[in-house]
Amino acid sequence: MVDEPHQETPKQRWDRNFGDLLQELRVAQTGVQILFAFLLTLPFSSGFPQTTEFQRDVYLVSLLAAAAATAMIIAPVAFHQALFRQGRKPELVRFGHRMATGGLTFLLIAMVSAVLLITDFILSRPVAIILSAITALFFITFWAVAPWSRRDWGEPGETEPEITRRREHPEDFEKPTDE
């Protein structure tokens, strides 16, 4: 039995897309807030005066990147409040997607620089740089490379024309959500 494509109106699709985006942002927001809180308290710890100039510079990069990530990940909520009930959900979803992408980029920078800061404090600089580079590659692999490479894989047993149709008309293939 072949499943019929789920039929939804454009408004329903934008509402669903916005709900999905908000759920994703909730997950990212928790991580960035924990990192940001840690970074905000770090200068007040007893070991911070022993940091080198390089480590303080890395700390500043991490702190500012975490602040930017926080701003961008929370921005869709503020944008929603400004556009509430104006029928501009498509614009809101597109803006939210851009902010989420930017927020994750800044979160990547914050995470990698936090790893560099801590590993440079407890290990030699070359080892810290190598571990930080591995951390960056790990994040980039799972946050960018894997999702982007998966975009055109299609479904098991799908023919090339079906994959092309899926790319050209993704709305015909969206799966219904349980609501």
Buried (B, 14 or more C-beta within 10 A) or exposed (E): EEEEEBEBEEEEBBBBBBEEBBEBBEEBBEBBBEBBEEBEEBEEEEEBEEBEEEBEEBBEBBBBBBBBBBBBBBBBBEBBEEBEEEEBBBEBBEBBBEBBEBBBBBBBBBBBBBBBBBBBBEEEEEEBBEBBEEBBEEBEEEBBEEEEEEEEEBEEEEEEEEBEBBEEEEEEBBEEEEE
